[in-house]
């Protein structure tokens, strides 16, 4: 007495990507006391650093990133989130300032 339903599932092609870069960049040293170095094969377009309250404390564009190093010695000790943008992609990385 009940209806029989049949269905199949497949990946939605509009939600998938051909290639996924898990990590666009890496940073070192972490934790740091003075300088954060960014390692990437991509050309960086901008870097934003946010404190634990979500306030942007550093904003740098590609012209201000000299040698992919950022001076963080004036930041207070604590945890920060760095958002790096490169090739229309972005990655957020946590680092500790000692």
N, CA, C and O of each residue as an XYZ file, in Angstrom:
392
protein
N       0.743     -1.190      0.000
C       0.000      0.000      0.000
C       0.800      1.281      0.000
O       0.176      2.342      0.022
N       2.156      1.286     -0.023
C       2.881      2.559     -0.024
C       3.675      2.711     -1.307
O       3.937      1.738     -2.014
N       4.052      3.946     -1.595
C       4.821      4.244     -2.809
C       6.265      3.823     -2.651
O       6.813      3.840     -1.549
N       6.877      3.444     -3.761
C       8.292      3.094     -3.782
C       9.043      4.243     -4.448
O       8.714      4.644     -5.564
N      10.049      4.767     -3.761
C      10.844      5.862     -4.277
C      12.249      5.360     -4.578
O      12.794      4.533     -3.848
N      12.816      5.856     -5.634
C      14.174      5.487     -6.001
C      14.941      6.765     -6.317
O      14.412      7.663     -6.971
N      16.182      6.846     -5.855
C      16.993      8.021     -6.141
C      18.453      7.631     -6.127
O      18.842      6.608     -5.563
N      19.257      8.476     -6.764
C      20.713      8.310     -6.735
C      21.312      9.639     -6.312
O      20.693     10.690     -6.482
N      22.499      9.591     -5.770
C      23.186     10.819     -5.370
C      24.482     10.935     -6.151
O      25.114      9.936     -6.494
N      24.855     12.152     -6.418
C      26.131     12.421     -7.076
C      26.613     13.786     -6.630
O      25.834     14.595     -6.125
N      27.876     14.039     -6.812
C      28.444     15.335     -6.434
C      27.825     16.430     -7.285
O      27.625     16.266     -8.488
N      27.530     17.532     -6.651
C      26.998     18.686     -7.358
C      28.176     19.395     -8.018
O      29.028     19.949     -7.323
N      28.237     19.388     -9.358
C      29.414     19.991    -10.014
C      29.562     21.476     -9.746
O      30.671     22.000     -9.853
N      28.495     22.172     -9.404
C      28.623     23.607     -9.132
C      29.270     23.864     -7.776
O      29.723     24.978     -7.515
N      29.324     22.840     -6.897
C      29.931     23.008     -5.583
C      31.337     22.429     -5.492
O      32.002     22.583     -4.468
N      31.792     21.775     -6.535
C      33.100     21.130     -6.472
C      34.159     22.007     -7.140
O      33.851     22.931     -7.892
N      35.403     21.687     -6.840
C      36.526     22.367     -7.479
C      37.424     21.319     -8.096
O      37.514     20.192     -7.611
N      38.087     21.704     -9.171
C      39.004     20.781     -9.817
C      40.256     20.562     -8.984
O      40.814     19.465     -8.948
N      40.686     21.624     -8.315
C      41.913     21.540     -7.535
C      41.743     22.355     -6.273
O      41.227     23.472     -6.315
N      42.168     21.810     -5.163
C      42.044     22.512     -3.893
C      43.416     22.605     -3.260
O      44.033     21.589     -2.941
N      43.893     23.831     -3.079
C      45.163     24.057     -2.400
C      44.875     24.156     -0.915
O      44.314     25.146     -0.447
N      45.259     23.130     -0.179
C      44.994     23.142      1.254
C      45.716     24.288      1.930
O      45.188     24.918      2.847
N      46.909     24.549      1.477
C      47.690     25.594      2.118
C      48.338     26.469      1.057
O      49.207     26.023      0.308
N      47.901     27.721      1.006
C      48.487     28.670      0.064
C      49.833     29.167      0.555
O      50.769     29.353     -0.222
N      49.913     29.378      1.876
C      51.122     29.935      2.469
C      51.427     29.230      3.776
O      50.579     28.542      4.344
N      52.644     29.413      4.238
C      53.020     28.995      5.590
C      53.782     30.163      6.216
O      54.349     31.005      5.520
N      53.778     30.187      7.540
C      54.468     31.267      8.241
C      55.455     30.678      9.237
O      55.284     29.562      9.728
N      56.489     31.454      9.521
C      57.504     31.045     10.496
C      58.219     32.281     11.005
O      58.238     33.281     10.288
N      58.795     32.283     12.167
C      58.605     31.315     13.243
C      57.246     31.546     13.916
O      56.702     32.650     13.887
N      56.734     30.519     14.497
C      55.460     30.614     15.210
C      55.545     29.713     16.426
O      55.545     28.490     16.282
N      55.618     30.281     17.618
C      55.430     31.680     17.996
C      56.626     32.552     17.616
O      57.720     32.067     17.325
N      56.369     33.858     17.633
C      57.395     34.827     17.264
C      57.432     35.962     18.276
O      56.474     36.190     19.015
N      58.552     36.664     18.294
C      58.643     37.833     19.167
C      58.824     39.127     18.372
O      58.612     40.215     18.906
N      59.218     39.014     17.090
C      59.476     40.246     16.356
C      59.034     40.235     14.893
O      58.439     41.209     14.432
N      59.307     39.168     14.156
C      59.032     39.150     12.716
C      58.326     37.852     12.335
O      58.670     36.776     12.824
N      57.339     37.970     11.459
C      56.686     36.809     10.851
C      57.118     36.765      9.395
O      57.005     37.763      8.683
N      57.609     35.627      8.951
C      57.984     35.430      7.554
C      56.898     34.600      6.886
O      56.391     33.640      7.467
N      56.546     34.974      5.663
C      55.519     34.274      4.909
C      56.187     33.545      3.752
O      56.913     34.149      2.962
N      55.936     32.242      3.659
C      56.499     31.434      2.577
C      55.370     31.039      1.647
O      54.383     30.445      2.081
N      55.509     31.367      0.358
C      54.486     31.036     -0.624
C      55.081     31.067     -2.018
O      56.013     31.823     -2.290
N      54.537     30.242     -2.897
C      54.937     30.274     -4.305
C      54.084     31.270     -5.092
O      54.345     31.532     -6.266
N      53.059     31.822     -4.431
C      52.151     32.763     -5.074
C      52.574     34.201     -4.787
O      53.299     34.466     -3.828
N      52.118     35.119     -5.621
C      52.356     36.541     -5.396
C      51.274     37.033     -4.442
O      50.084     36.966     -4.748
N      51.697     37.522     -3.298
C      50.758     37.972     -2.272
C      50.165     39.321     -2.662
O      50.876     40.212     -3.126
N      48.853     39.462     -2.470
C      48.217     40.742     -2.783
C      47.946     41.565     -1.530
O      47.988     42.794     -1.585
N      47.670     40.914     -0.401
C      47.474     41.663      0.839
C      47.568     40.736      2.043
O      47.393     39.522      1.938
N      47.850     41.348      3.188
C      47.897     40.629      4.463
C      47.194     41.488      5.506
O      47.489     42.675      5.650
N      46.268     40.881      6.227
C      45.590     41.535      7.342
C      45.857     40.715      8.595
O      45.819     39.485      8.559
N      46.126     41.395      9.700
C      46.315     40.721     10.987
C      45.267     41.259     11.947
O      45.093     42.469     12.090
N      44.565     40.325     12.610
C      43.488     40.660     13.530
C      43.821     40.165     14.931
O      44.411     39.097     15.099
N      43.437     40.952     15.937
C      43.626     40.511     17.312
C      42.455     39.613     17.724
O      41.577     39.325     16.910
N      42.441     39.177     18.975
C      41.406     38.258     19.437
C      40.028     38.906     19.513
O      39.022     38.202     19.595
N      39.967     40.226     19.488
C      38.686     40.928     19.500
C      38.141     41.141     18.088
O      37.054     41.691     17.909
N      38.910     40.697     17.084
C      38.489     40.860     15.699
C      38.867     42.197     15.102
O      38.431     42.531     14.000
N      39.679     42.974     15.822
C      40.118     44.272     15.324
C      41.322     44.096     14.416
O      42.270     43.389     14.759
N      41.284     44.744     13.253
C      42.432     44.675     12.343
C      43.527     45.558     12.907
O      43.325     46.757     13.096
N      44.689     44.973     13.178
C      45.798     45.716     13.765
C      46.907     46.001     12.750
O      47.711     46.913     12.946
N      46.950     45.223     11.670
C      47.921     45.454     10.593
C      47.221     45.172      9.273
O      46.506     44.179      9.138
N      47.433     46.062      8.289
C      46.907     45.879      6.942
C      48.010     46.266      5.970
O      48.446     47.417      5.947
N      48.456     45.319      5.176
C      49.533     45.567      4.220
C      49.095     45.130      2.831
O      48.468     44.082      2.677
N      49.422     45.934      1.810
C      49.177     45.499      0.434
C      50.487     44.971     -0.147
O      51.518     44.976      0.525
N      50.441     44.525     -1.373
C      51.613     43.879     -1.984
C      52.832     44.797     -2.028
O      53.961     44.318     -1.921
N      52.627     46.109     -2.182
C      53.753     47.049     -2.232
C      54.434     47.210     -0.881
O      55.609     47.570     -0.820
N      53.707     46.945      0.204
C      54.245     47.121      1.552
C      54.882     45.846      2.109
O      55.524     45.883      3.159
N      54.711     44.732      1.420
C      55.292     43.456      1.865
C      56.698     43.321      1.315
O      56.894     42.860      0.190
N      57.659     43.718      2.099
C      59.053     43.682      1.665
C      59.664     42.359      2.093
O      59.807     42.092      3.287
N      60.024     41.533      1.121
C      60.626     40.237      1.411
C      59.688     39.274      2.116
O      60.137     38.333      2.771
N      58.377     39.504      1.984
C      57.362     38.654      2.624
C      57.586     38.514      4.123
O      57.318     37.459      4.698
N      58.076     39.572      4.754
C      58.268     39.606      6.205
C      57.437     40.733      6.797
O      57.288     41.794      6.191
N      56.894     40.493      7.994
C      56.074     41.495      8.667
C      56.629     41.719     10.067
O      56.831     40.775     10.830
N      56.868     42.981     10.386
C      57.359     43.362     11.715
C      56.174     43.387     12.673
O      55.254     44.188     12.507
N      56.197     42.508     13.678
C      55.095     42.440     14.657
C      55.594     42.738     16.073
O      54.890     42.456     17.042
N      56.809     43.310     16.207
C      57.376     43.522     17.544
C      56.580     44.501     18.382
O      56.654     44.456     19.610
N      55.806     45.403     17.739
C      55.017     46.377     18.488
C      53.651     45.846     18.919
O      52.931     46.526     19.651
N      53.284     44.637     18.475
C      52.008     44.048     18.889
C      52.118     43.529     20.316
O      53.186     43.092     20.745
N      51.010     43.578     21.047
C      50.968     43.015     22.396
C      51.064     41.493     22.314
O      50.714     40.898     21.294
N      51.537     40.868     23.387
C      51.610     39.412     23.416
C      50.211     38.828     23.322
O      49.261     39.376     23.881
N      50.090     37.706     22.608
C      48.801     37.037     22.495
C      48.656     36.321     21.172
O      49.613     36.192     20.409
N      47.440     35.855     20.907
C      47.130     35.134     19.680
C      46.574     36.109     18.646
O      45.815     37.017     18.983
N      46.957     35.913     17.394
C      46.501     36.743     16.284
C      46.099     35.847     15.115
O      46.563     34.713     14.996
N      45.233     36.373     14.261
C      44.850     35.694     13.024
C      45.348     36.528     11.857
O      45.096     37.730     11.781
N      46.060     35.870     10.949
C      46.593     36.529      9.765
C      45.839     36.004      8.545
O      45.800     34.797      8.305
N      45.239     36.916      7.776
C      44.567     36.542      6.536
C      45.434     36.996      5.374
O      45.700     38.185      5.205
N      45.866     36.033      4.580
C      46.745     36.290      3.443
C      45.936     36.082      2.171
O      45.279     35.053      2.009
N      45.983     37.055      1.270
C      45.293     36.938     -0.017
C      46.325     36.848     -1.129
O      47.291     37.609     -1.167
N      46.096     35.886     -2.046
C      46.997     35.690     -3.184
C      46.227     35.007     -4.309
O      45.510     34.036     -4.068
N      46.368     35.494     -5.502
C      45.716     34.897     -6.680
C      44.225     34.651     -6.475
O      43.728     33.564     -6.769
N      43.514     35.650     -5.974
C      42.068     35.572     -5.724
C      41.676     34.459     -4.762
O      40.543     33.978     -4.800
N      42.594     34.048     -3.909
C      42.343     33.067     -2.865
C      42.782     33.678     -1.553
O      43.563     34.628     -1.532
N      42.275     33.126     -0.448
C      42.743     33.623      0.838
C      42.846     32.481      1.831
O      42.156     31.466      1.732
N      43.736     32.688      2.794
C      43.970     31.705      3.850
C      44.164     32.463      5.152
O      44.820     33.504      5.189
N      43.586     31.927      6.217
C      43.751     32.518      7.535
C      44.583     31.580      8.398
O      44.315     30.380      8.467
N      45.589     32.137      9.051
C      46.535     31.352      9.856
C      46.632     31.993     11.237
O      46.688     33.216     11.367
N      46.649     31.152     12.258
C      46.812     31.630     13.631
C      48.296     31.690     13.973
O      49.061     30.799     13.605
N      48.700     32.752     14.682
C      50.066     32.783     15.189
C      50.064     33.402     16.581
O      49.133     34.106     16.970
N      51.127     33.121     17.312
C      51.289     33.600     18.684
C      52.427     34.612     18.708
O      53.520     34.354     18.203
N      52.147     35.778     19.310
C      53.178     36.801     19.529
C      53.619     36.694     20.981
O      52.804     36.802     21.897
N      54.909     36.480     21.184
C      55.453     36.363     22.559
C      56.041     37.674     23.008
O      56.543     37.774     24.127
